[in-house]
Amino acid sequence: MVATSPALIHRRSLRIGIVGFGPFAQFLAEAMLRQGHSLTATSRSDHSQRCSQMGINFLKDATEFLENENEIVLLCTSIVSLEEVLRSLPIGRCRSPRLFVDVLSVKEHPRELLLQLLPEEADVLCTHPMFGPESGKHGWAGLPLVFERVRIRDHPLCVEFLEIFQREGCRMVEMPCEEHDRMAARSQFLTHTVGRVLSEMELEPTPIDTKGFQTLLQLRDNTLKDSLDLYLGLFRHNKFAKEELEKLEAAFQSVKNRLMEKISEEALAAQSAVPSSASAARGRA
């Protein structure tokens, strides 16, 4: 893992096209607009009203979107729909080579799809902002932006895009997609799993909650703000997730076994102590 801080170059307005305009895309777009970048969006759902409110050009037609003069195409689809969306885009209608960037929470899966489905002349940058509308609502300072320059020839354009996050104060972390997925399986997927397990228990606040219990409730609530599709994507498209799920199951069983063994040991010790006490009493008599 290598932490990097790309050198800031002359700032200019980038022309960025966004594919998929759900809550996370809108969250990113707000920062891009603050920095003066020009945005166009397309999505299977009609977000024309929201785009109009934000000052973004919304194009329902994917061909018109790709023929637009965007330098960067930012893919903000769900993990599970990325392949379908990519295959549905008339990529051949791009007027010039573009920088394609994804922001998915897994990295090997989009990297392989982008290399497979995009023309060879298109640049590819895989990124994962390790935050969202909730954790980043008070600013992005210190929050990690993980990225890999998968296939980059226009290096100045790539750096200009990364500057968007650097200017917001993000901690820039460059690492291979596989390494990201290995780490994210333990951190992000495990967090989501524990949160969803807690939700199955139907926990409710009580008048005597400890800080630790309140933290668990907050974890559950934060997890459920994300869609089930995201959770399924984290499992299905991260080859390390199944291993972490099995480790969690084994750890739970180990803790349970240890409790049962301790209870059994104490019960046996108590039973053994009873005859000894009776013998001592007879001896005194």
C-alpha positions in Angstrom: 0.0 0.0 0.0 1.4 3.4 -1.0 -0.1 6.6 0.3 0.3 9.4 -2.3 -0.6 13.1 -2.6 -0.7 14.0 -6.3 0.9 17.4 -6.8 -1.7 20.0 -7.5 -1.6 21.4 -11.0 -3.3 24.4 -12.6 -6.9 24.3 -11.7 -9.5 24.3 -14.5 -13.1 23.3 -14.9 -13.5 19.7 -15.9 -16.3 18.4 -18.1 -17.6 15.3 -16.2 -20.4 13.0 -17.3 -22.0 10.9 -14.6 -23.7 7.5 -15.3 -26.2 6.7 -12.6 -27.5 9.6 -10.5 -28.6 8.0 -7.2 -27.8 9.5 -3.7 -24.1 8.8 -3.8 -23.7 10.3 -7.2 -25.6 13.4 -6.1 -23.4 13.6 -3.0 -20.2 13.6 -5.1 -21.7 16.0 -7.6 -22.3 18.6 -4.9 -18.5 18.8 -4.3 -17.7 18.9 -8.0 -20.1 21.7 -8.5 -18.6 23.7 -5.6 -15.3 23.4 -7.3 -16.6 24.8 -10.5 -16.7 21.7 -12.7 -19.3 21.2 -15.5 -21.5 18.2 -15.0 -23.8 16.1 -17.2 -25.7 13.1 -16.0 -27.6 10.1 -17.4 -29.6 7.5 -15.5 -32.2 4.8 -16.1 -34.4 6.7 -13.6 -35.6 10.2 -14.4 -33.5 12.6 -12.4 -34.1 15.6 -14.6 -35.8 17.7 -11.9 -33.1 17.1 -9.3 -30.4 17.8 -11.9 -32.2 21.0 -12.9 -32.2 22.1 -9.2 -28.4 21.4 -9.0 -27.5 23.0 -12.3 -26.6 19.8 -14.0 -27.5 18.9 -17.6 -29.6 15.6 -17.5 -29.6 13.5 -20.7 -31.9 10.5 -20.7 -30.6 9.3 -24.0 -27.3 7.4 -23.5 -26.2 8.0 -27.0 -26.6 11.8 -26.6 -24.8 11.6 -23.3 -21.8 9.8 -24.8 -21.7 12.2 -27.8 -21.5 15.1 -25.3 -18.1 16.8 -24.8 -17.2 15.1 -21.5 -13.6 14.5 -20.7 -14.4 12.1 -17.9 -17.2 9.5 -17.6 -17.9 8.8 -13.9 -19.6 5.4 -13.3 -21.9 5.6 -10.2 -24.0 2.6 -10.8 -24.6 -0.1 -8.2 -22.2 -3.0 -8.0 -24.7 -5.5 -9.2 -25.9 -3.5 -12.2 -22.5 -2.3 -13.6 -22.1 -5.0 -16.2 -25.6 -4.5 -17.5 -25.2 -0.7 -17.7 -21.8 -0.9 -19.4 -23.1 -3.4 -22.0 -26.1 -1.1 -22.7 -24.0 2.0 -23.3 -23.2 2.6 -27.0 -19.5 3.1 -26.1 -18.6 3.4 -29.8 -20.4 6.7 -30.0 -17.8 8.4 -27.8 -16.3 11.2 -29.9 -12.9 10.9 -28.4 -11.0 8.7 -25.9 -12.2 9.4 -22.4 -11.1 8.8 -18.8 -13.6 6.3 -17.4 -13.7 6.3 -13.6 -15.7 4.0 -11.3 -16.5 4.7 -7.6 -17.8 1.2 -6.6 -17.1 -0.4 -3.2 -15.4 -3.4 -4.8 -12.5 -2.9 -7.2 -11.4 -6.0 -9.0 -14.8 -6.5 -10.5 -15.2 -3.1 -12.2 -11.5 -3.1 -13.2 -12.0 -6.4 -15.2 -15.3 -5.2 -16.7 -13.8 -1.9 -17.8 -10.8 -3.5 -19.4 -13.0 -6.0 -21.1 -15.8 -3.8 -22.4 -14.2 -0.4 -23.1 -12.1 0.3 -26.2 -8.4 0.0 -25.7 -7.8 3.7 -26.2 -10.0 4.6 -23.2 -8.2 5.4 -20.0 -9.3 3.6 -16.8 -9.1 4.8 -13.2 -10.6 2.7 -10.4 -11.5 4.6 -7.2 -13.4 4.0 -4.0 -14.3 7.0 -1.8 -14.3 5.2 1.6 -17.2 7.5 2.8 -20.7 8.5 1.9 -23.5 11.0 2.5 -23.6 10.2 6.2 -19.9 9.9 7.1 -19.0 12.7 4.8 -21.8 15.2 5.5 -19.5 17.4 7.6 -16.6 17.4 5.1 -14.2 14.9 3.5 -11.1 16.0 5.4 -9.0 13.0 6.4 -11.4 10.5 4.8 -9.6 8.0 2.4 -9.9 7.9 -1.3 -8.5 4.6 -2.6 -7.5 4.5 -6.2 -5.5 2.5 -8.9 -4.4 4.0 -12.2 -5.4 0.9 -14.2 -4.7 2.2 -17.7 -3.7 5.9 -17.9 -2.1 7.7 -20.8 -3.5 11.2 -20.2 -1.7 11.6 -16.8 -2.6 15.3 -16.4 -6.3 14.6 -16.8 -6.1 11.8 -14.3 -4.4 14.0 -11.7 -6.9 16.8 -12.3 -9.7 14.4 -11.5 -7.9 13.1 -8.3 -7.5 16.7 -7.3 -11.2 17.0 -6.7 -10.8 14.7 -3.7 -7.5 16.1 -2.6 -8.9 19.7 -2.5 -11.7 18.4 -0.2 -9.0 17.2 2.1 -9.2 13.4 1.4 -6.4 11.1 2.4 -5.2 9.8 -1.0 -4.3 6.1 -0.9 -3.0 4.4 -4.1 -3.1 0.6 -4.0 -3.9 -2.3 -6.3 -7.5 -3.3 -6.7 -6.9 -6.8 -5.3 -5.3 -5.4 -2.1 -8.3 -3.0 -1.7 -10.7 -5.9 -1.9 -8.8 -8.0 0.6 -8.8 -5.1 3.1 -12.4 -4.0 2.4 -13.7 -7.6 2.9 -12.6 -7.3 6.5 -13.5 -3.7 7.1 -16.5 -2.8 5.0 -18.2 -6.1 4.4 -17.7 -7.3 7.9 -19.1 -4.0 9.2 -22.2 -4.4 7.0 -22.6 -8.0 8.1 -22.6 -7.2 11.8 -25.0 -4.3 11.2 -27.4 -6.6 9.4 -27.1 -9.3 12.0 -28.0 -6.7 14.7 -31.0 -5.6 12.6 -32.3 -9.2 12.6 -32.4 -9.0 16.4 -34.9 -6.2 16.5 -32.9 -4.3 19.2 -34.5 -1.2 20.8 -33.1 1.5 23.0 -33.6 1.2 26.7 -33.4 3.6 29.6 -30.2 2.1 30.8 -28.2 1.9 27.5 -24.5 1.8 27.8 -22.3 3.8 25.3 -21.3 0.4 23.8 -24.9 -0.6 23.1 -25.6 2.9 21.7 -22.7 2.3 19.3 -24.2 -1.0 18.2 -27.6 0.7 17.5 -25.8 3.4 15.5 -23.9 0.7 13.5 -27.2 -1.0 12.7 -28.9 2.2 11.7 -26.0 3.3 9.5 -25.9 -0.1 7.8 -29.6 -0.1 7.0 -29.3 3.2 5.2 -27.5 1.4 2.5 -29.4 -0.8 0.0 -29.5 -4.6 0.1 -28.0 -4.4 -3.4 -24.9 -2.9 -2.0 -24.5 -5.6 0.6 -25.1 -8.3 -2.0 -22.6 -6.7 -4.3 -20.0 -6.6 -1.5 -20.4 -10.3 -1.1 -20.9 -11.5 -4.7 -18.2 -9.4 -6.3 -15.4 -9.5 -3.6 -13.7 -12.9 -3.7 -12.4 -12.4 -0.1 -15.9 -11.8 1.4 -16.9 -15.4 1.8 -13.7 -16.1 3.7 -14.5 -13.3 6.1 -18.0 -14.5 6.6 -16.8 -18.0 7.5 -14.3 -16.5 9.9 -17.1 -14.5 11.6 -19.2 -17.6 11.9 -16.3 -19.6 13.3 -15.4 -16.8 15.8 -19.0 -16.7 17.0 -19.1 -20.4 17.5 -15.7 -20.3 19.3 -16.9 -17.6 21.8 -20.1 -19.6 22.4 -18.2 -22.8 23.0 -15.8 -21.1 25.4 -18.8 -19.8 27.4 -20.4 -23.2 27.6 -17.1 -24.8 28.5 -16.6 -22.3 31.3 -20.1 -22.8 32.7 -19.5 -26.6 32.6 -16.2 -26.3 34.4 -17.7 -24.2 37.1 -20.6 -26.6 37.6 -18.2 -29.6 37.9 -16.1 -27.7 40.4 -19.2 -26.9 42.5 -20.3 -30.5 42.5 -16.8 -31.7 43.6 -16.8 -29.2 46.4 -20.0 -30.6 48.0 -18.6 -34.0 49.2 -15.5 -32.4 50.6 -17.5 -30.0 52.7 -19.6 -32.8 54.0 -16.5 -34.9 55.0 -15.0 -31.9 56.8 -18.2 -31.5 58.8 -18.2 -35.2 59.8 -14.6 -34.9 60.9 -15.3 -32.0 63.2 -18.2 -34.0 64.8 
